[in-house]
Amino acid sequence: MKALTIRQPWADAITHGSKRVENRSWELPAKHVGTRILIHAGQGYDPMGRFIIADHDLVASWPDTRGAITAAATLTGSHWSKDGTCCRPWGQEVSYHWQLADVVALPAPVPCKGRLGFWTPPAEVLAAVEQQLAEVSA
């Protein structure tokens, strides 16, 4: 299973909130449409994120995990958006909107180092993630 590193607080907005659009400058490769991916909370932080996310009380309760896989999601497609209005409130202007569905938060984030683009976590990390996903779906 592939992983995608996302800066905070956006990874938390996917894992614990209602964000189901990931904004990217590059088009989602067709081979990934319909696949299950892991959401990795990167070490990086977008300071404007907390101002953009509307429900500050909810945001305050998010754990702000860094350097760990926090969830799994299905990539259902993507599209280009010039003005960002199609995927409010999460869609940004002049970007590809990658659509996410079936997000499942892990009960305990699994620490690991992230990378750019799609990447495959080490076997021991995948095993820990898959064990939690099996427990959550049971």
Disulfide bonds with the S-S distance in Angstrom:
none
